[in-house]
Amino acid sequence: MLGLLRTVGWLACVVYSTIPAFWLVIHTRIEYWRSRGRQPYSVIVPAWMALWVVAALITERWRQVALYPAWSMWFPAIGLFVVGLWLYQKAGVQFTKEQLYGLSELKAGGAEQRLVTTGIRARVRHPVYLAHLCEMLAWSVGTGLAVCYGLTAFAVVTGAAMVRAEDAELERRFGEEYRAYKARVPAVIPKLWQSGSSIIDT
C-alpha cells in the first residue's frame, strides 16, 4: 500500500511540477498563442504531456528514496489535501471553467476582460497556484519521498517566475486597476485576517 501511495505521489508531483513551465510558455508568448486562432491547446497540451514524460524519466531513479517512513505523516498530509481542495472550490467562485483553465486568456479579442478581486482573491491573487502547492506539499509530507520534495522546490522556483509573468500580462491588460490590486493583496501567501474577518469567512 505504501509503495502504491509513493508511486501515485511521485507521478502527481511530476504533473504538478510542470504546471509553472506550462503557464510560462503561455504568458511569455500570449500574443503568439492568440494569433493561432482556436487551436493553441492542440499544440500546448501535447507539449505539456511530453514534459511529464521528461520529468518522470529524469526523476525515476530517485523515486524510492524516502526521507522518513512514518505513516503518521499522512495526518498532516490529509489536512493539506483538504486545504488544497477547499482553495480550488473557492477559486472557482465567480470564475467560469474557461477562465480557470486559461482558455479565455488565449482568445483573441473575444475574451472576457474582468478582474475579480473579491472572495478568496481579496486575500490572495493566485489561489489556484496556492492550491497546487498545498497538493504537492501533501504528497511530499505523506510519502516522505525526497523526489517529491525536490519537485515541489522546482515548482516553487519556476512558479515564482510564472507569477511574475502572469502579473506582467495582467498589468498590461488591466493597467492601474491591477497595479493597485497587486499592491494590497499578496500573490500566493494569503492574508488570513482582514478587517476583523478570517479567510474562512470569504
VOPAGU-2260 file (C-alpha; in pm, 1 decimal, decimal comma):
REM VOPAGU-2260
SITE   aa  ch    i         X         Y         Z
SITE  MET   A    0       0,0       0,0       0,0
SITE  LEU   A    1     276,8     242,5      94,4
SITE  GLY   A    2     457,0     160,3    -230,0
SITE  LEU   A    3     144,0     238,9    -432,6
SITE  LEU   A    4      90,6     567,0    -248,2
SITE  ARG   A    5     451,0     665,8    -313,3
SITE  THR   A    6     420,1     587,1    -683,4
SITE  VAL   A    7      99,0     789,1    -710,7
SITE  GLY   A    8     256,3    1072,5    -511,7
SITE  TRP   A    9     562,7    1080,1    -734,9
SITE  LEU   A   10     351,0    1087,2   -1051,6
SITE  ALA   A   11     121,6    1354,6    -908,1
SITE  CYS   A   12     422,0    1571,4    -821,7
SITE  VAL   A   13     566,5    1515,9   -1169,1
SITE  VAL   A   14     248,2    1658,5   -1322,7
SITE  TYR   A   15     209,2    1942,6   -1071,7
SITE  SER   A   16     575,0    2043,8   -1102,6
SITE  THR   A   17     536,5    2105,2   -1476,0
SITE  ILE   A   18     235,9    2339,0   -1441,5
SITE  PRO   A   19     451,5    2654,3   -1398,6
SITE  ALA   A   20     650,2    2570,0   -1713,6
SITE  PHE   A   21     322,1    2514,4   -1898,9
SITE  TRP   A   22     190,2    2856,8   -1799,6
SITE  LEU   A   23     524,0    3029,3   -1855,3
SITE  VAL   A   24     509,4    2918,3   -2217,7
SITE  ILE   A   25     164,2    3074,9   -2243,8
SITE  HIS   A   26     222,7    3401,6   -2057,2
SITE  THR   A   27     556,1    3482,5   -2218,4
SITE  ARG   A   28     411,4    3428,1   -2569,3
SITE  ILE   A   29      46,2    3521,4   -2515,0
SITE  GLU   A   30       5,6    3718,6   -2839,1
SITE  TYR   A   31     160,5    3436,3   -3039,8
SITE  TRP   A   32     -82,4    3179,6   -2899,3
SITE  ARG   A   33    -379,1    3411,7   -2952,0
SITE  SER   A   34    -275,8    3456,4   -3315,1
SITE  ARG   A   35    -310,8    3082,8   -3371,0
SITE  GLY   A   36    -688,0    3116,2   -3359,1
SITE  ARG   A   37    -899,8    2845,9   -3194,3
SITE  GLN   A   38    -643,2    2565,5   -3165,6
SITE  PRO   A   39    -344,8    2671,6   -2948,3
SITE  TYR   A   40    -415,8    2395,1   -2698,9
SITE  SER   A   41    -370,1    2133,9   -2972,5
SITE  VAL   A   42      -0,7    2225,8   -2956,9
SITE  ILE   A   43      40,6    2330,6   -2593,6
SITE  VAL   A   44    -125,0    2033,5   -2421,9
SITE  PRO   A   45      69,3    1758,0   -2607,0
SITE  ALA   A   46     390,1    1952,3   -2538,6
SITE  TRP   A   47     295,6    1970,1   -2169,8
SITE  MET   A   48     227,1    1595,0   -2159,5
SITE  ALA   A   49     565,6    1534,0   -2319,3
SITE  LEU   A   50     714,7    1738,3   -2036,1
SITE  TRP   A   51     553,8    1498,1   -1787,0
SITE  VAL   A   52     741,0    1212,7   -1953,1
SITE  VAL   A   53    1069,5    1403,2   -1945,1
SITE  ALA   A   54    1025,3    1492,5   -1576,1
SITE  ALA   A   55     934,9    1132,8   -1491,2
SITE  LEU   A   56    1237,0     993,1   -1674,8
SITE  ILE   A   57    1471,3    1239,9   -1503,1
SITE  THR   A   58    1340,2    1171,4   -1153,1
SITE  GLU   A   59    1256,7     798,9   -1176,9
SITE  ARG   A   60    1591,6     684,4   -1038,4
SITE  TRP   A   61    1526,1     869,6    -708,1
SITE  ARG   A   62    1160,3     783,9    -661,7
SITE  GLN   A   63    1231,1     519,3    -396,6
SITE  VAL   A   64    1448,1     745,0    -177,3
SITE  ALA   A   65    1245,2     815,9     137,7
SITE  LEU   A   66    1346,9    1073,7     396,3
SITE  TYR   A   67    1127,2     905,7     659,6
SITE  PRO   A   68     883,1     610,6     668,5
SITE  ALA   A   69     628,0     730,1     929,1
SITE  TRP   A   70     262,3     657,7     849,2
SITE  SER   A   71     170,4     930,5    1097,6
SITE  MET   A   72     279,6    1193,1     843,1
SITE  TRP   A   73     -33,0    1117,4     643,0
SITE  PHE   A   74    -237,9    1303,8     906,3
SITE  PRO   A   75     -90,1    1647,7     825,1
SITE  ALA   A   76     -84,5    1543,1     458,9
SITE  ILE   A   77    -461,3    1487,2     464,0
SITE  GLY   A   78    -501,3    1833,9     615,7
SITE  LEU   A   79    -303,9    1981,1     325,9
SITE  PHE   A   80    -514,2    1787,8      74,6
SITE  VAL   A   81    -830,9    1929,6     230,7
SITE  VAL   A   82    -696,1    2285,4     227,4
SITE  GLY   A   83    -594,9    2246,7    -137,1
SITE  LEU   A   84    -939,1    2116,2    -237,5
SITE  TRP   A   85   -1105,7    2397,8     -41,6
SITE  LEU   A   86    -890,4    2652,8    -223,5
SITE  TYR   A   87    -984,0    2502,8    -561,4
SITE  GLN   A   88   -1350,2    2534,1    -467,6
SITE  LYS   A   89   -1312,7    2894,6    -351,1
SITE  ALA   A   90   -1108,7    2984,5    -659,3
SITE  GLY   A   91   -1393,8    2866,3    -882,0
SITE  VAL   A   92   -1642,0    3113,2    -733,1
SITE  GLN   A   93   -1712,8    3397,0    -981,7
SITE  PHE   A   94   -1488,9    3225,2   -1238,5
SITE  THR   A   95   -1605,1    3021,7   -1535,0
SITE  LYS   A   96   -1431,7    2692,3   -1615,9
SITE  GLU   A   97   -1295,4    2863,4   -1925,3
SITE  GLN   A   98   -1128,2    3127,3   -1707,7
SITE  LEU   A   99    -994,7    2873,7   -1456,8
SITE  TYR   A  100    -837,2    2661,9   -1733,6
SITE  GLY   A  101    -692,8    2967,5   -1908,0
SITE  LEU   A  102    -896,4    2920,3   -2225,9
SITE  SER   A  103   -1030,7    3276,3   -2218,3
SITE  GLU   A  104    -677,6    3418,6   -2199,7
SITE  LEU   A  105    -590,8    3258,8   -2532,7
SITE  LYS   A  106    -885,6    3405,8   -2717,9
SITE  ALA   A  107    -804,9    3695,7   -2945,5
SITE  GLY   A  108   -1048,3    3980,3   -2895,3
SITE  GLY   A  109   -1349,0    3795,1   -2757,3
SITE  ALA   A  110   -1210,2    3704,1   -2415,7
SITE  GLU   A  111   -1396,4    3838,3   -2114,7
SITE  GLN   A  112   -1198,3    4124,2   -1958,1
SITE  ARG   A  113   -1295,9    4114,3   -1591,2
SITE  LEU   A  114   -1071,4    4149,6   -1287,7
SITE  VAL   A  115   -1207,9    3958,0    -988,3
SITE  THR   A  116   -1083,1    4091,5    -653,1
SITE  THR   A  117   -1349,7    3961,7    -414,4
SITE  GLY   A  118   -1391,6    3636,1    -224,0
SITE  ILE   A  119   -1071,1    3434,6    -188,3
SITE  ARG   A  120    -899,9    3675,0    -429,6
SITE  ALA   A  121    -934,1    3952,6    -173,9
SITE  ARG   A  122    -681,9    3751,7      31,8
SITE  VAL   A  123    -453,3    3600,9    -232,4
SITE  ARG   A  124    -410,1    3689,1    -601,7
SITE  HIS   A  125    -337,9    3337,0    -724,3
SITE  PRO   A  126    -542,0    3091,4    -512,2
SITE  VAL   A  127    -521,4    2812,7    -771,8
SITE  TYR   A  128    -141,2    2817,7    -755,7
SITE  LEU   A  129    -159,6    2806,7    -375,4
SITE  ALA   A  130    -391,6    2504,8    -406,2
SITE  HIS   A  131    -139,7    2334,0    -637,8
SITE  LEU   A  132     131,9    2397,1    -378,3
SITE  CYS   A  133     -82,5    2250,6     -99,2
SITE  GLU   A  134    -143,8    1934,8    -302,0
SITE  MET   A  135     226,9    1895,4    -380,4
SITE  LEU   A  136     319,7    1950,0     -17,1
SITE  ALA   A  137      55,4    1696,4      86,4
SITE  TRP   A  138     209,7    1429,2    -134,7
SITE  SER   A  139     559,7    1525,4     -19,9
SITE  VAL   A  140     474,7    1514,4     350,5
SITE  GLY   A  141     269,1    1194,4     321,5
SITE  THR   A  142     509,9     991,4     110,7
SITE  GLY   A  143     829,2    1131,9     262,0
SITE  LEU   A  144     992,3    1096,6     -79,0
SITE  ALA   A  145    1295,1    1313,7    -149,5
SITE  VAL   A  146    1189,0    1332,2    -514,5
SITE  CYS   A  147     850,1    1483,1    -420,3
SITE  TYR   A  148    1019,6    1749,7    -208,4
SITE  GLY   A  149    1263,0    1817,3    -492,8
SITE  LEU   A  150     982,2    1851,6    -747,3
SITE  THR   A  151     795,7    2080,9    -508,6
SITE  ALA   A  152    1104,1    2301,8    -472,6
SITE  PHE   A  153    1138,0    2309,6    -852,4
SITE  ALA   A  154     772,8    2410,9    -882,5
SITE  VAL   A  155     821,7    2692,0    -629,2
SITE  VAL   A  156    1116,6    2836,0    -823,6
SITE  THR   A  157     950,8    2811,4   -1165,1
SITE  GLY   A  158     620,1    2916,4   -1011,1
SITE  ALA   A  159     774,8    3243,1    -891,5
SITE  ALA   A  160     876,9    3319,1   -1249,8
SITE  MET   A  161     532,5    3218,4   -1370,9
SITE  VAL   A  162     359,7    3453,3   -1124,3
SITE  ARG   A  163     580,7    3743,0   -1234,9
SITE  ALA   A  164     499,2    3671,7   -1599,5
SITE  GLU   A  165     126,9    3645,4   -1530,7
SITE  ASP   A  166     128,2    3962,2   -1320,1
SITE  ALA   A  167     302,2    4149,6   -1602,0
SITE  GLU   A  168      43,4    4025,6   -1851,3
SITE  LEU   A  169    -245,4    4123,8   -1619,7
SITE  GLU   A  170     -93,2    4468,1   -1565,8
SITE  ARG   A  171     -88,4    4518,4   -1941,7
SITE  ARG   A  172    -449,6    4407,3   -1960,4
SITE  PHE   A  173    -597,9    4593,7   -1661,6
SITE  GLY   A  174    -345,5    4872,7   -1603,2
SITE  GLU   A  175    -368,5    5076,0   -1282,5
SITE  GLU   A  176    -660,9    4870,4   -1152,8
SITE  TYR   A  177    -439,8    4561,4   -1136,7
SITE  ARG   A  178    -136,9    4750,2   -1003,0
SITE  ALA   A  179    -348,1    4877,1    -711,0
SITE  TYR   A  180    -480,3    4525,5    -650,7
SITE  LYS   A  181    -127,7    4380,7    -664,2
SITE  ALA   A  182      -8,2    4638,0    -410,0
SITE  ARG   A  183    -266,9    4539,6    -149,3
SITE  VAL   A  184    -307,4    4162,4    -199,6
SITE  PRO   A  185     -19,4    3908,0    -179,3
SITE  ALA   A  186      48,4    3671,9    -468,5
SITE  VAL   A  187      45,7    3326,0    -306,9
SITE  ILE   A  188      78,5    3353,8      73,2
SITE  PRO   A  189    -269,1    3476,8     172,0
SITE  LYS   A  190    -386,3    3739,8     414,7
SITE  LEU   A  191    -554,8    3524,0     678,3
SITE  TRP   A  192    -726,0    3811,5     852,7
SITE  GLN   A  193    -853,7    4138,6     716,7
SITE  SER   A  194   -1086,8    4396,5     869,6
SITE  GLY   A  195   -1176,1    4168,5    1158,3
SITE  SER   A  196   -1267,1    3863,4     949,3
SITE  SER   A  197   -1073,8    3548,1     868,4
SITE  ILE   A  198   -1009,3    3380,0     536,7
SITE  ILE   A  199   -1270,5    3115,7     628,2
SITE  ASP   A  200   -1545,0    3378,3     604,3
SITE  THR   A  201   -1486,5    3458,4     236,5
